[in-house]
Amino acid sequence: MEPTLHSATSPIVYEIAELLVSRGWTLSTAESCTGGGIGHALTAMPGSSAWFEGGVICYANGVKAHLLHVPEVLLNKYGAVSEQVAIAMAQGVRKLLKTDISVAVTGVAGPGGATPEKPVGTVWIAWSTGQESAARHFHLEGDRDQIREQTVVQALQGILTLLT
């Protein structure tokens, strides 16, 4: 069973914080389907302002394009829920907020918005540093809240993996 937000984030956030502080790094987020859930989990920890710069809730494609500089050609060709757009979001927020590392999430939390190619539960999460960017595809199960919660946990676990 996948860990839930309530059972998993506190230890993960603590580990992320320790690693970021030890390196003198800062973190930023670009969130679509989670609507600020990652930022909420990160800022639940006292002292997070030492390493968390902030985030952008970029639900609409226009925000992705104009604020994060996601090329409209990527949005048109691959759609908002894609590897290419997730990576561009992660790179865009890292540059915008001038952080060392970033995470971006985009997905179909449901119950609407699904297509045969991108059913409910389709999520792309991307991480970016100054040296590399990578994305991972997930197909998560459950209702809207469960999918969003699992996305937050997977995003945090990916940050931790990148830092270790």
C-alpha positions in Angstrom: 0.0 0.0 0.0 1.3 3.5 -0.9 2.1 5.7 2.1 -0.4 8.4 2.8 0.4 12.1 3.2 -0.3 12.0 7.0 1.8 8.9 7.6 4.7 9.7 5.4 5.4 13.5 4.9 6.7 14.5 8.3 9.8 12.1 8.3 10.3 12.8 4.6 10.2 16.6 5.0 12.5 16.4 8.0 15.1 14.4 5.9 14.7 16.8 2.9 15.2 19.7 5.2 18.4 18.3 6.8 19.9 17.5 3.3 19.0 20.9 1.9 20.4 22.8 4.9 23.6 20.7 4.9 24.2 21.7 1.3 23.0 25.3 1.6 20.4 24.6 -1.1 16.9 26.0 -1.6 13.8 24.3 -3.0 10.8 25.5 -5.1 7.6 23.9 -6.4 5.4 24.2 -9.5 2.0 22.5 -8.8 -0.9 21.9 -11.0 -2.9 18.9 -9.9 -1.9 19.1 -6.2 -3.0 22.8 -5.9 -0.3 23.7 -3.4 -0.3 20.4 -1.5 3.5 20.0 -1.7 4.1 23.5 -0.5 1.7 22.9 2.4 3.5 19.7 3.4 6.9 21.5 3.3 5.8 24.6 5.2 4.1 22.5 7.9 7.7 22.1 9.3 8.8 25.0 11.4 11.9 26.7 10.0 11.1 25.7 6.4 11.8 29.3 5.3 15.5 28.5 5.6 15.3 26.2 2.5 11.9 26.6 0.9 11.6 29.6 -1.3 8.1 29.1 -2.5 6.0 27.7 -5.2 3.6 28.5 -8.1 0.2 26.9 -8.4 -0.1 26.8 -12.1 -3.4 25.2 -12.8 -4.1 26.9 -16.1 -2.0 26.4 -19.1 -1.7 30.2 -19.5 0.1 30.4 -16.1 2.4 27.5 -17.1 3.3 29.4 -20.3 3.5 33.0 -19.1 4.8 32.7 -15.6 7.0 29.5 -15.9 7.9 30.0 -19.5 6.7 26.5 -20.6 6.8 26.7 -24.4 3.3 26.8 -25.8 4.4 24.4 -28.5 4.9 21.7 -25.7 1.5 22.4 -24.3 -0.1 22.1 -27.7 1.8 19.1 -28.9 2.0 16.9 -25.7 -0.7 18.4 -23.4 -0.3 19.8 -19.9 -0.1 16.3 -18.5 3.2 15.1 -20.1 6.8 14.5 -19.4 7.9 17.4 -21.5 5.6 19.9 -19.7 6.5 18.6 -16.3 10.2 19.1 -17.0 9.6 22.5 -18.4 7.6 23.5 -15.3 10.3 22.2 -13.0 13.0 24.1 -14.9 10.8 27.2 -15.1 10.0 27.5 -11.4 13.7 26.8 -10.5 14.8 29.7 -12.7 11.9 32.0 -11.6 12.6 31.5 -7.9 16.3 31.1 -8.3 16.5 27.8 -6.3 18.9 24.9 -6.4 16.3 22.3 -6.8 12.6 22.2 -7.8 9.8 19.8 -8.2 6.8 20.1 -10.6 3.6 18.0 -10.8 0.9 17.8 -13.4 -1.8 15.2 -13.7 -5.4 14.2 -14.0 -6.8 13.9 -10.5 -10.4 13.4 -11.7 -13.1 12.8 -11.7 -13.3 14.6 -15.0 -10.6 15.7 -17.4 -9.5 12.2 -18.4 -9.0 10.9 -22.0 -8.3 7.3 -23.2 -4.6 8.2 -23.4 -4.6 10.0 -20.0 -7.0 8.3 -17.6 -7.7 9.6 -14.1 -4.7 9.0 -12.0 -2.2 9.8 -14.8 0.5 12.0 -13.2 3.9 13.3 -14.3 6.4 14.5 -11.7 9.6 16.3 -12.6 12.6 17.3 -10.6 15.3 19.8 -11.7 18.6 21.0 -10.5 21.1 23.2 -12.3 22.8 20.1 -13.7 19.9 17.8 -14.6 16.2 17.4 -15.0 14.2 14.2 -15.0 10.5 13.1 -14.9 8.6 10.1 -13.8 5.2 8.9 -14.9 2.7 7.5 -12.4 -0.7 5.9 -12.7 -2.3 6.4 -9.3 -5.5 4.8 -8.0 -8.2 6.2 -5.9 -10.5 9.3 -5.7 -9.4 12.8 -6.4 -8.1 13.4 -2.8 -6.2 10.1 -2.8 -4.6 10.8 -6.1 -3.5 14.3 -5.0 -2.2 13.0 -1.7 -0.2 10.2 -3.4 1.2 12.8 -5.8 2.5 14.9 -2.9 4.1 11.9 -1.3 5.7 10.7 -4.6 7.0 14.2 -5.3 8.6 14.4 -1.8 10.1 11.0 -2.1 11.6 12.0 -5.4 13.2 15.1 -3.9 14.7 12.9 -1.1 16.0 10.4 -3.7 17.6 13.1 -5.7 19.3 14.6 -2.6 20.7 11.2 -1.4 
